């Protein structure tokens, strides 16, 4: 008889512990940070006589749809192959190669996404950034690394064709006499 009472007490205790764990897990799922990362490129053309070239910008936004604020450690752009090239590499059992680019954010940028808020950065691109983006990869995605070590990615998108090549490089083609004299 005493043995049955001990079993009933142990079973009841185990049921209460399991329900407490389920409630704790549900609370964590409700208040955890839920981030959405997006990014894109744009260029601005001014019709001023002093500026003839457009300025190229990259915008990255992070939206937090959760109840917990998060601290962002760094922002990065992952460059990779398109879906067809990835499928070919997977079938041929070749290794995937990705390139990472860490854009320089403006000084004093906010690095925290408040609860139900977000943060947005606009980065002016220069020749060093264009050479980093000119890796031969056709697709990219934006990512942020949180202070907890978790990395949140955006979706893969194709790299814009209108991004200029670095100024030091030229398109392959036939050289003229002026090009030969300029190099010597």
N, C-alpha and C positions, 0 to 999 in steps of 0.2 A: 504494500500500500504506500509506504514512504517513497519507494522507488518510482511509482507512477506520479506522485506529486512533484518530485524533483524533475522528472521528464517534462511535465506540463509547464513548470516554471521556466526551464531551459528553452523549451519551444516558444513560449510567449516572449521571452527575452530576445531570442533570435529573430522573431517576427518584428518586434519593435526596432531592433537594430537595422534590419533590412529596410523598413519603412523610413527610418531616419536617414539612411544613406540615399534612398530614392529622392526624398525631399531635398537633401543637400545638393544632389546632382541636378535636380530640376531648377533649383535656385541659381546654381552656377550657370546653367545654360541660359537662364533668363537675363542675368546681369553681365555676362561676359562681353568683351568688346567684339563688335562685328564690323570689320573694315571693308571698304570698297575702294580700290585703287584704280585711277584712270589717268591717262596722259595723252598728249598729242603735240603736234608741231604746227607752227604758223609762221607767217612772215608778214612784215609790215612794210609797205612801200610809201615813202613820202614824196611829195611832188615839189620838194624844195630844190633849188638849183645847187645847193652845196652837197646834198646827199643823193647820189645817183643809184646806190645799191640798196636793196631791201635789207632790213634787219631781221634775222631769223630767231625765233623764240621756241622754247619748249615749255609746256605747262603740265604740271603734275598736281593732281588733287587726291586727297585722302578723306573719305567720309566715314565717320564712326556712327553706326546705327545701334550701338549698344549703350548700356548704362555705366560703363567703366571707361574712364579716360585712359589713353595709352601714350607712352613716350616713344618717339621715333628716333632710332639711333642713326640710320643712314638711308639715303635714297639711291637707287640704282636702276640701270636699264640693262636688260638682258637681250643680247642679239643672238639670233639663231636662224636655222634654216626654215624654209616654208614647209607646209604639211606634206607635199609630194616628196621633197628631198628627205624629210624625216622618215617617211614610209619606206623609201628606197634603202636608207641606211639601216632601218630596222629589219627589212627582209634580207639584206646582204650581210647582216650582223656586223656592221661597221659601228664605230664609236661615234657618239654625238659630240659635237664641239660647240661650245657656247662661249661668247665673249661678254664680259661685263664692263660696263662703263659707269663710273661714279661721277655724276654731274656736280659742278661746284654751285652750291646754293648761295643766294645772296647773304651778305653778312646780317646777323641778327634775325635770321628766319625762325619762325615758330616751329618747334619740333615736338609739339604735343597736340594730339587730337582730343578735344574735350568730348564728354559724353553727349551724344546726339548733335555733334558739331563736326568740324573738319578743319583741314588746313590745305592751303593751295600755294604752290610756288610757281613763279615764272622765271625762267632762266634764259638770259641772252646768250646765244651760241656764237662761238668764234672759231677760228681755223683749227685750234687744238681739239675742240669738240667735234668738228667735222671729220678730222682724221680718226678720232676714236669711233665715230659712227660708220666710217668707211672701212668695214672689216670684211666685206664680201658677203655678209649675211643679209637675207632679204626680209626677215621678220624681226620684230622686237616686242618686248613687253616691259612694263614698268613694275618696279617692286620697291617695297619699303621693309626694312628690318627693324623690328621693335626691340625695346630694351630687354625684353624677355628672351630674345634670340629667335623668335618666330618671324618668318619672312612671308609677307602677303604679296601676291602677284596680281597683275591685271591680266586681261585676256591677250593672246597673241594677236598682233596686227601687222600688216605689211608696212615696211618702211617707205616713207614718201619718196617718190621718184624725183621730186623737185629739190630735195636737199642738195646743196652744192657740194662739189668735191673740194678738198683742201686746196688752197691757192698754190701750193708748191707743185701740185701735180697737174698734168694736162691730159687731155684725151689722146689716145694713141692715134697717130696719123702721120702724114707725110710732113717732113720738116722743110721749112723754106730757108733761103739763104740768110735772111735776117735772124732766124732762130739759131743758125750755126755761128754767126758772128757774135750773137749775144751771149752764147755759152763760153766763148773763148776769152 
